[in-house]
Amino acid sequence: KYMSQFMAQYMQGQVAIARCKLYYLMSTDFQLPEPESIHATFQAEEGILGAYRKLQKYNPLLNAEEVFSEWPEYSTGLSEVNVEEMILDYSRLFSGPGHIIAPPYESVYRDPRGWVMGECAVEVRKIYEAAGLVISDSFKELPDHIAAELAFMAYLCDQERCACDSGDLAAAQSALKTQADF
């Protein structure tokens, strides 16, 4: 019985690691591209495909090759990147000028008037603070920016992993519940 509990705890920790990597990498995708970080993001450890494959070990219904067949750059890394083009694409999609195609703020989608920095942003900030986190001064976005929310999910997954590693199943389950609630 002890061994099966240990294996379940180990597997939960491994899945938490893979989810952490995916959330972190996705959070960087929703930040303004910076030349020095672009290559590092795509070559980080195993990359997105590697993290997805790790999840696939624990859920055979996931098929990493099928999911990423359309995007080979996620498995091979980016050899050449046009940073200026990425910045223009980012601006067109997420920040303007003019009409913003995909506002990256949760408030826009949850506020009935579609306003930025609505109640949702205040709620999200309180959730971060309850977890003992403060948004860095270097992060020049609102608390409900998708990059911040994905980074928070990565943090929660890492908290779950740490709890699993230390054998604190109650803390691991608490981190998992916070992820689901968020």
Phi and psi in degrees as GROMACS dihedral restraints (atoms count N, CA, C in turn):
[ dihedral_restraints ]
;  ai    aj    ak    al  type     phi  dphi    fc
    3     4     5     6     1   -60.2    20    10
    4     5     6     7     1   -41.7    20    10
    6     7     8     9     1   -64.9    20    10
    7     8     9    10     1   -40.7    20    10
    9    10    11    12     1   -68.5    20    10
   10    11    12    13     1   -34.8    20    10
   12    13    14    15     1   -66.6    20    10
   13    14    15    16     1   -42.0    20    10
   15    16    17    18     1   -60.9    20    10
   16    17    18    19     1   -44.4    20    10
   18    19    20    21     1   -65.1    20    10
   19    20    21    22     1   -41.1    20    10
   21    22    23    24     1   -62.7    20    10
   22    23    24    25     1   -42.2    20    10
   24    25    26    27     1   -64.2    20    10
   25    26    27    28     1   -43.5    20    10
   27    28    29    30     1   -61.9    20    10
   28    29    30    31     1   -46.6    20    10
   30    31    32    33     1   -63.3    20    10
   31    32    33    34     1   -41.1    20    10
   33    34    35    36     1   -60.9    20    10
   34    35    36    37     1   -41.6    20    10
   36    37    38    39     1   -63.5    20    10
   37    38    39    40     1   -40.3    20    10
   39    40    41    42     1   -66.0    20    10
   40    41    42    43     1   -41.3    20    10
   42    43    44    45     1   -65.1    20    10
   43    44    45    46     1   -39.7    20    10
   45    46    47    48     1   -61.9    20    10
   46    47    48    49     1   -39.2    20    10
   48    49    50    51     1   -61.4    20    10
   49    50    51    52     1   -47.3    20    10
   51    52    53    54     1   -63.2    20    10
   52    53    54    55     1   -43.0    20    10
   54    55    56    57     1   -64.2    20    10
   55    56    57    58     1   -40.3    20    10
   57    58    59    60     1   -57.0    20    10
   58    59    60    61     1   -47.9    20    10
   60    61    62    63     1   -62.1    20    10
   61    62    63    64     1   -43.6    20    10
   63    64    65    66     1   -63.2    20    10
   64    65    66    67     1   -46.6    20    10
   66    67    68    69     1   -61.8    20    10
   67    68    69    70     1   -42.6    20    10
   69    70    71    72     1   -62.6    20    10
   70    71    72    73     1   -48.4    20    10
   72    73    74    75     1   -63.2    20    10
   73    74    75    76     1   -39.0    20    10
   75    76    77    78     1   -66.4    20    10
   76    77    78    79     1   -35.7    20    10
   78    79    80    81     1   -63.3    20    10
   79    80    81    82     1   -36.1    20    10
   81    82    83    84     1   -69.8    20    10
   82    83    84    85     1   -27.4    20    10
   84    85    86    87     1   -66.9    20    10
   85    86    87    88     1   -22.9    20    10
   87    88    89    90     1  -102.4    20    10
   88    89    90    91     1    17.8    20    10
   90    91    92    93     1  -110.9    20    10
   91    92    93    94     1   153.5    20    10
   93    94    95    96     1   -56.0    20    10
   94    95    96    97     1   124.0    20    10
   96    97    98    99     1   -61.5    20    10
   97    98    99   100     1   136.3    20    10
   99   100   101   102     1  -120.4    20    10
  100   101   102   103     1   131.8    20    10
  102   103   104   105     1   -50.3    20    10
  103   104   105   106     1   -43.0    20    10
  105   106   107   108     1   -71.3    20    10
  106   107   108   109     1   -20.5    20    10
  108   109   110   111     1   -99.4    20    10
  109   110   111   112     1   -13.3    20    10
  111   112   113   114     1   -63.8    20    10
  112   113   114   115     1   -52.8    20    10
  114   115   116   117     1   -64.5    20    10
  115   116   117   118     1   -38.7    20    10
  117   118   119   120     1   -62.2    20    10
  118   119   120   121     1   -38.1    20    10
  120   121   122   123     1   -62.1    20    10
  121   122   123   124     1   -46.7    20    10
  123   124   125   126     1   -78.2    20    10
  124   125   126   127     1   -16.9    20    10
  126   127   128   129     1  -108.1    20    10
  127   128   129   130     1     9.0    20    10
  129   130   131   132     1   -61.1    20    10
  130   131   132   133     1   120.5    20    10
  132   133   134   135     1    41.5    20    10
  133   134   135   136     1  -107.5    20    10
  135   136   137   138     1   -99.3    20    10
  136   137   138   139     1    -3.1    20    10
  138   139   140   141     1    71.9    20    10
  139   140   141   142     1  -179.1    20    10
  141   142   143   144     1   -64.7    20    10
  142   143   144   145     1   -43.2    20    10
  144   145   146   147     1   -61.9    20    10
  145   146   147   148     1   -41.0    20    10
  147   148   149   150     1   -63.0    20    10
  148   149   150   151     1   -42.1    20    10
  150   151   152   153     1   -66.1    20    10
  151   152   153   154     1   -39.1    20    10
  153   154   155   156     1   -65.8    20    10
  154   155   156   157     1   -39.1    20    10
  156   157   158   159     1   -61.8    20    10
  157   158   159   160     1   -37.9    20    10
  159   160   161   162     1   -62.8    20    10
  160   161   162   163     1   -42.0    20    10
  162   163   164   165     1   -63.0    20    10
  163   164   165   166     1   -37.0    20    10
  165   166   167   168     1   -61.3    20    10
  166   167   168   169     1   -31.4    20    10
  168   169   170   171     1   -59.7    20    10
  169   170   171   172     1   -30.6    20    10
  171   172   173   174     1  -100.0    20    10
  172   173   174   175     1    -9.9    20    10
  174   175   176   177     1  -140.6    20    10
  175   176   177   178     1    95.4    20    10
  177   178   179   180     1   -64.4    20    10
  178   179   180   181     1   -10.8    20    10
  180   181   182   183     1   -72.9    20    10
  181   182   183   184     1   -20.9    20    10
  183   184   185   186     1   -78.3    20    10
  184   185   186   187     1   136.3    20    10
  186   187   188   189     1  -126.3    20    10
  187   188   189   190     1    94.9    20    10
  189   190   191   192     1   -59.1    20    10
  190   191   192   193     1   -43.8    20    10
  192   193   194   195     1   -63.4    20    10
  193   194   195   196     1   -39.3    20    10
  195   196   197   198     1   -67.6    20    10
  196   197   198   199     1   -44.4    20    10
  198   199   200   201     1   -63.0    20    10
  199   200   201   202     1   -42.2    20    10
  201   202   203   204     1   -99.7    20    10
  202   203   204   205     1     8.3    20    10
  204   205   206   207     1   -61.5    20    10
  205   206   207   208     1   -28.8    20    10
  207   208   209   210     1   -79.1    20    10
  208   209   210   211     1   -17.4    20    10
  210   211   212   213     1  -126.2    20    10
  211   212   213   214     1    74.3    20    10
  213   214   215   216     1   -62.6    20    10
  214   215   216   217     1   -21.9    20    10
  216   217   218   219     1   -63.0    20    10
  217   218   219   220     1   -24.4    20    10
  219   220   221   222     1   -72.4    20    10
  220   221   222   223     1   -23.7    20    10
  222   223   224   225     1   -97.9    20    10
  223   224   225   226     1   -24.5    20    10
  225   226   227   228     1  -106.3    20    10
  226   227   228   229     1   -12.4    20    10
  228   229   230   231     1    84.8    20    10
  229   230   231   232     1   170.6    20    10
  231   232   233   234     1  -103.7    20    10
  232   233   234   235     1   123.8    20    10
  234   235   236   237     1   -85.5    20    10
  235   236   237   238     1   -41.2    20    10
  237   238   239   240     1  -133.2    20    10
  238   239   240   241     1   130.9    20    10
  240   241   242   243     1  -127.1    20    10
  241   242   243   244     1   133.0    20    10
  243   244   245   246     1   -92.1    20    10
  244   245   246   247     1    95.1    20    10
  246   247   248   249     1   -62.3    20    10
  247   248   249   250     1   -40.9    20    10
  249   250   251   252     1   -61.2    20    10
  250   251   252   253     1   -41.2    20    10
  252   253   254   255     1   -65.1    20    10
  253   254   255   256     1   -39.2    20    10
  255   256   257   258     1   -64.5    20    10
  256   257   258   259     1   -40.0    20    10
  258   259   260   261     1   -66.0    20    10
  259   260   261   262     1   -41.7    20    10
  261   262   263   264     1   -63.4    20    10
  262   263   264   265     1   -43.7    20    10
  264   265   266   267     1   -61.8    20    10
  265   266   267   268     1   -44.3    20    10
  267   268   269   270     1   -59.0    20    10
  268   269   270   271     1   -48.6    20    10
  270   271   272   273     1   -62.0    20    10
  271   272   273   274     1   -43.8    20    10
  273   274   275   276     1   -61.3    20    10
  274   275   276   277     1   -41.7    20    10
  276   277   278   279     1   -77.6    20    10
  277   278   279   280     1   -44.9    20    10
  279   280   281   282     1  -115.3    20    10
  280   281   282   283     1   -16.6    20    10
  282   283   284   285     1  -137.4    20    10
  283   284   285   286     1   -13.1    20    10
  285   286   287   288     1    97.0    20    10
  286   287   288   289     1  -171.6    20    10
  288   289   290   291     1   -75.0    20    10
  289   290   291   292     1   166.4    20    10
  291   292   293   294     1    79.6    20    10
  292   293   294   295     1  -155.2    20    10
  294   295   296   297     1   -65.1    20    10
  295   296   297   298     1   127.9    20    10
  297   298   299   300     1   -90.8    20    10
  298   299   300   301     1   120.9    20    10
  300   301   302   303     1   -67.9    20    10
  301   302   303   304     1   -44.4    20    10
  303   304   305   306     1  -136.1    20    10
  304   305   306   307     1    81.7    20    10
  306   307   308   309     1   -55.8    20    10
  307   308   309   310     1   129.7    20    10
  309   310   311   312     1   -87.4    20    10
  310   311   312   313     1    23.2    20    10
  312   313   314   315     1  -113.6    20    10
  313   314   315   316     1   128.7    20    10
  315   316   317   318     1   -58.7    20    10
  316   317   318   319     1   -35.7    20    10
  318   319   320   321     1   -55.0    20    10
  319   320   321   322     1   -39.7    20    10
  321   322   323   324     1   -58.5    20    10
  322   323   324   325     1   -35.0    20    10
  324   325   326   327     1   -90.1    20    10
  325   326   327   328     1   -25.4    20    10
  327   328   329   330     1   -98.9    20    10
  328   329   330   331     1   -25.1    20    10
  330   331   332   333     1   -76.6    20    10
  331   332   333   334     1   129.7    20    10
  333   334   335   336     1   -57.9    20    10
  334   335   336   337     1   -26.8    20    10
  336   337   338   339     1   -93.2    20    10
  337   338   339   340     1    -5.9    20    10
  339   340   341   342     1    74.5    20    10
  340   341   342   343     1    27.3    20    10
  342   343   344   345     1   -84.4    20    10
  343   344   345   346     1   147.4    20    10
  345   346   347   348     1   -81.8    20    10
  346   347   348   349     1   151.2    20    10
  348   349   350   351     1    60.0    20    10
  349   350   351   352     1    41.7    20    10
  351   352   353   354     1   -83.0    20    10
  352   353   354   355     1  -164.8    20    10
  354   355   356   357     1   -56.4    20    10
  355   356   357   358     1   -35.6    20    10
  357   358   359   360     1   -57.9    20    10
  358   359   360   361     1   -43.7    20    10
  360   361   362   363     1   -62.5    20    10
  361   362   363   364     1   -38.7    20    10
  363   364   365   366     1   -67.0    20    10
  364   365   366   367     1   -43.1    20    10
  366   367   368   369     1   -60.1    20    10
  367   368   369   370     1   -44.4    20    10
  369   370   371   372     1   -62.7    20    10
  370   371   372   373     1   -43.6    20    10
  372   373   374   375     1   -58.8    20    10
  373   374   375   376     1   -41.5    20    10
  375   376   377   378     1   -64.4    20    10
  376   377   378   379     1   -37.3    20    10
  378   379   380   381     1   -64.5    20    10
  379   380   381   382     1   -43.3    20    10
  381   382   383   384     1   -59.6    20    10
  382   383   384   385     1   -47.0    20    10
  384   385   386   387     1   -63.3    20    10
  385   386   387   388     1   -39.1    20    10
  387   388   389   390     1   -62.2    20    10
  388   389   390   391     1   -28.3    20    10
  390   391   392   393     1   -85.5    20    10
  391   392   393   394     1     0.2    20    10
  393   394   395   396     1    84.6    20    10
  394   395   396   397     1    20.0    20    10
  396   397   398   399     1  -111.1    20    10
  397   398   399   400     1   151.0    20    10
  399   400   401   402     1  -131.2    20    10
  400   401   402   403     1   138.1    20    10
  402   403   404   405     1   -69.5    20    10
  403   404   405   406     1   129.9    20    10
  405   406   407   408     1   -61.6    20    10
  406   407   408   409     1   145.3    20    10
  408   409   410   411     1   -62.2    20    10
  409   410   411   412     1   -24.8    20    10
  411   412   413   414     1   -76.2    20    10
  412   413   414   415     1   -16.2    20    10
  414   415   416   417     1   -86.2    20    10
  415   416   417   418     1   108.6    20    10
  417   418   419   420     1   -94.8    20    10
  418   419   420   421     1    28.6    20    10
  420   421   422   423     1  -117.5    20    10
  421   422   423   424     1   174.5    20    10
  423   424   425   426     1   -77.9    20    10
  424   425   426   427     1   160.1    20    10
  426   427   428   429     1   -62.8    20    10
  427   428   429   430     1   -26.4    20    10
  429   430   431   432     1   -96.0    20    10
  430   431   432   433     1    18.3    20    10
  432   433   434   435     1   -65.8    20    10
  433   434   435   436     1   139.4    20    10
  435   436   437   438     1   -58.9    20    10
  436   437   438   439     1   -32.6    20    10
  438   439   440   441     1   -64.0    20    10
  439   440   441   442     1   -41.1    20    10
  441   442   443   444     1   -67.6    20    10
  442   443   444   445     1   -41.0    20    10
  444   445   446   447     1   -66.6    20    10
  445   446   447   448     1   -39.7    20    10
  447   448   449   450     1   -68.4    20    10
  448   449   450   451     1   -37.6    20    10
  450   451   452   453     1   -65.0    20    10
  451   452   453   454     1   -36.8    20    10
  453   454   455   456     1   -64.0    20    10
  454   455   456   457     1   -41.4    20    10
  456   457   458   459     1   -63.0    20    10
  457   458   459   460     1   -38.9    20    10
  459   460   461   462     1   -61.7    20    10
  460   461   462   463     1   -42.6    20    10
  462   463   464   465     1   -59.2    20    10
  463   464   465   466     1   -47.0    20    10
  465   466   467   468     1   -62.7    20    10
  466   467   468   469     1   -39.0    20    10
  468   469   470   471     1   -63.9    20    10
  469   470   471   472     1   -39.0    20    10
  471   472   473   474     1   -67.6    20    10
  472   473   474   475     1   -36.9    20    10
  474   475   476   477     1   -62.1    20    10
  475   476   477   478     1   -41.0    20    10
  477   478   479   480     1   -61.7    20    10
  478   479   480   481     1   -44.3    20    10
  480   481   482   483     1   -62.0    20    10
  481   482   483   484     1   -44.9    20    10
  483   484   485   486     1   -60.9    20    10
  484   485   486   487     1   -41.9    20    10
  486   487   488   489     1   -64.2    20    10
  487   488   489   490     1   -40.7    20    10
  489   490   491   492     1   -63.2    20    10
  490   491   492   493     1   -44.3    20    10
  492   493   494   495     1   -61.9    20    10
  493   494   495   496     1   -33.8    20    10
  495   496   497   498     1   -91.0    20    10
  496   497   498   499     1    -0.7    20    10
  498   499   500   501     1    80.8    20    10
  499   500   501   502     1    13.0    20    10
  501   502   503   504     1   -91.9    20    10
  502   503   504   505     1    83.3    20    10
  504   505   506   507     1   -64.8    20    10
  505   506   507   508     1   -33.3    20    10
  507   508   509   510     1   -63.4    20    10
  508   509   510   511     1   -43.2    20    10
  510   511   512   513     1   -67.4    20    10
  511   512   513   514     1   -37.9    20    10
  513   514   515   516     1   -62.4    20    10
  514   515   516   517     1   -45.5    20    10
  516   517   518   519     1   -66.3    20    10
  517   518   519   520     1   -36.2    20    10
  519   520   521   522     1   -63.7    20    10
  520   521   522   523     1   -44.0    20    10
  522   523   524   525     1   -63.6    20    10
  523   524   525   526     1   -40.2    20    10
  525   526   527   528     1   -64.6    20    10
  526   527   528   529     1   -41.3    20    10
  528   529   530   531     1   -65.9    20    10
  529   530   531   532     1   -40.4    20    10
  531   532   533   534     1   -62.0    20    10
  532   533   534   535     1   -39.7    20    10
  534   535   536   537     1   -59.4    20    10
  535   536   537   538     1   -47.5    20    10
  537   538   539   540     1   -64.8    20    10
  538   539   540   541     1   -39.3    20    10
  540   541   542   543     1   -70.0    20    10
  541   542   543   544     1   -34.3    20    10
